[in-house]
Amino acid sequence: MRDFILRARKGPSSPDFSLDDLGRAGHMEIVAHCITNALFYSLNIRAGVRVHIVFDGPAAPPKTVRIESDGLGSLGGFDERALAGVIKQALQAGLHLSLEEEVQALDGVYVAKRSFESLVRDFSVRGAFYTMQKRGSDIRDLEFAEDAAFVFSDHLSMPKKADRFLIRLGAQPLSVGPKMLFASQCITLVHNELDRQGLA
Ligand SMILES: C[S@@+](CC[C@H](N)C(=O)[O-])C[C@H]1O[C@@H](n2cnc3c(N)ncnc32)[C@H](O)[C@@H]1O
């Protein structure tokens, strides 16, 4: 299983955002690009991928939406608006959750009232666990396992405190190359390197 954990620092944690202005909704278009690159390739859905998006923005943080490629229903398209619409539906379903409670919003789509710290703490005891940083170990120098989790921030830097927390949990800093890329571009590169290692 490949897990991609995106921290959307200003991403809305309640459904009251406009699909007509995704930029104002904490740059939800970045989240949509990450979903596309995590779950899909040409004419196909990847097997065994989960994307977890932690929404830390207004108005009811924290919320974590998880989309699983296995068991995924129709998302209504691959475009930014369609994918942001899926997030909106998930956040609607999660309006009245208690802390750590989770519900299924759609086929393959789940929403939990769960913080970034709680989510990554879980991954730290599950197996290989990487925090994506431009100055991390070169992805081409490492061998990966089938099960691996990769943590990204969106357009905003990961807070220093969270960086330190990830390292304390044992996350290994990992770089896909020398340029600071969009998180969605990093996801494609991670998939590609693992594909080249023959991992499913
Ligand atoms: C657009 S970047 C964040 C830019 C933000 N201003 C900063 O300085 O962190 C989004 C995320 O993608 C990941 N990323 C970007 N370039 C990378 C690289 N070359 N190697 C590994 N991860 C990278 C990091 O997790 C980064 O936080």
The ligand as a Gaussian input file, in Angstrom:
#p B3LYP/6-31G(d) Opt

LIG

0 1
 C        5.362000      23.647000      -2.992000
 S        6.311000      22.762000      -1.824000
 C        6.244000      23.810000      -0.396000
 C        6.862000      25.123000      -0.614000
 C        7.044000      25.870000       0.687000
 N        7.167000      27.273000       0.397000
 C        8.323000      25.382000       1.427000
 O        9.313000      26.080000       1.386000
 O        8.281000      24.285000       2.011000
 C        5.256000      21.475000      -1.340000
 C        5.867000      20.282000      -0.663000
 O        6.352000      19.381000      -1.643000
 C        7.452000      18.661000      -1.129000
 N        8.600000      18.908000      -2.011000
 C        8.780000      19.920000      -2.888000
 N        9.925000      19.768000      -3.578000
 C       10.494000      18.628000      -3.115000
 C       11.683000      17.913000      -3.423000
 N       12.522000      18.341000      -4.344000
 N       11.930000      16.748000      -2.776000
 C       11.062000      16.282000      -1.835000
 N        9.920000      16.908000      -1.508000
 C        9.646000      18.070000      -2.125000
 C        7.684000      19.135000       0.288000
 O        6.999000      18.290000       1.172000
 C        7.063000      20.519000       0.242000
 O        6.673000      20.935000       1.505000

